Amino acid sequence: MNSGSPGPDLKKHIRDNGYGFADEFIRNVNEIFSGLVIVPDTSNLILIEKTARDYAFLPNDALIAATCIEHAIPKIATFDRDFSKVKNPCRIKI
């Protein structure tokens, strides 16, 4: 029965060799997220409402778009095609 644990082979490998096998992955993640800045959601209710009405967004999408507009965030990576309606920020297709 598999308990979901990595098993003794991986544990032995880590004990004998360390975590070096993950170094490339960690470097790639750090490169992807370098320069990432987390901004607070906007509390500008007028901008949120205007964004919701202008783009027919549900409240959560309006909050995201309004936050991007307020903080001059030029691009947003999302699967949500609704953000294609907004020219600033422009949607980065993923």
Secondary structure per residue as TSV (DSSP state, phi and psi in degrees):
chain	resnum	aa	ss	phi	psi
A	1	M	-	360.0	132.0
A	2	N	-	-91.5	121.0
A	3	S	-	-89.0	-0.5
A	4	G	S	90.2	-5.1
A	5	S	S	-79.5	156.2
A	6	P	-	-67.5	-16.6
A	7	G	H	90.5	167.7
A	8	P	H	-67.2	-29.3
A	9	D	H	-64.6	-44.7
A	10	L	H	-67.4	-42.5
A	11	K	H	-60.1	-42.5
A	12	K	H	-64.8	-43.3
A	13	H	H	-59.0	-45.4
A	14	I	H	-65.2	-42.7
A	15	R	H	-61.8	-41.9
A	16	D	H	-81.2	-34.7
A	17	N	H	-118.6	-8.9
A	18	G	T	79.2	-164.3
A	19	Y	T	-98.4	18.4
A	20	G	G	-54.4	-30.3
A	21	F	G	-63.1	-19.1
A	22	A	G	-96.7	-3.8
A	23	D	H	-58.3	-45.3
A	24	E	H	-62.7	-42.7
A	25	F	H	-60.3	-45.5
A	26	I	H	-64.0	-41.2
A	27	R	H	-60.3	-43.7
A	28	N	H	-64.1	-42.7
A	29	V	H	-63.1	-44.1
A	30	N	H	-62.0	-38.8
A	31	E	H	-65.9	-43.0
A	32	I	H	-61.6	-41.5
A	33	F	H	-98.8	5.0
A	34	S	T	-65.8	138.9
A	35	G	T	82.3	-1.4
A	36	L	-	-66.9	131.1
A	37	V	-	-122.5	128.9
A	38	I	-	-96.9	122.1
A	39	V	-	-108.8	151.5
A	40	P	-	-73.0	150.5
A	41	D	-	-59.2	147.0
A	42	T	-	-65.9	149.0
A	43	S	-	-112.9	12.3
A	44	N	-	-79.1	92.1
A	45	L	H	-63.4	-31.0
A	46	I	H	-66.6	-44.2
A	47	L	H	-66.3	-40.4
A	48	I	H	-61.9	-46.3
A	49	E	H	-63.9	-44.2
A	50	K	H	-61.4	-43.4
A	51	T	H	-63.4	-42.9
A	52	A	H	-60.4	-45.6
A	53	R	H	-70.1	-43.7
A	54	D	H	-61.9	-37.3
A	55	Y	H	-113.5	7.0
A	56	A	T	53.4	45.5
A	57	F	-	-90.2	149.0
A	58	L	-	-71.4	161.4
A	59	P	H	-53.2	-43.1
A	60	N	H	-65.5	-42.7
A	61	D	H	-66.2	-36.2
A	62	A	H	-64.2	-39.8
A	63	L	H	-63.4	-44.7
A	64	I	H	-62.9	-49.4
A	65	A	H	-63.6	-42.5
A	66	A	H	-64.2	-38.2
A	67	T	H	-63.5	-43.0
A	68	C	H	-62.2	-43.5
A	69	I	H	-63.2	-46.9
A	70	E	H	-61.9	-38.9
A	71	H	T	-95.0	9.0
A	72	A	T	54.6	42.5
A	73	I	-	-82.2	117.1
A	74	P	-	-80.1	-21.1
A	75	K	E	-141.1	148.4
A	76	I	E	-133.4	129.8
A	77	A	E	-93.3	117.2
A	78	T	E	-157.1	154.8
A	79	F	S	-85.4	-15.0
A	80	D	-	-75.1	111.2
A	81	R	G	-68.1	-18.5
A	82	D	G	-57.2	-31.0
A	83	F	G	-71.8	-9.3
A	84	S	G	-65.2	-22.6
A	85	K	G	-68.2	-25.5
A	86	V	-	-92.8	123.1
A	87	K	S	-81.1	-29.3
A	88	N	S	-137.0	101.2
A	89	P	S	-82.3	148.7
A	90	C	E	-86.2	149.3
A	91	R	E	-83.2	130.5
A	92	I	E	-94.5	117.0
A	93	K	E	-73.1	128.4
A	94	I	-	-127.5	360.0
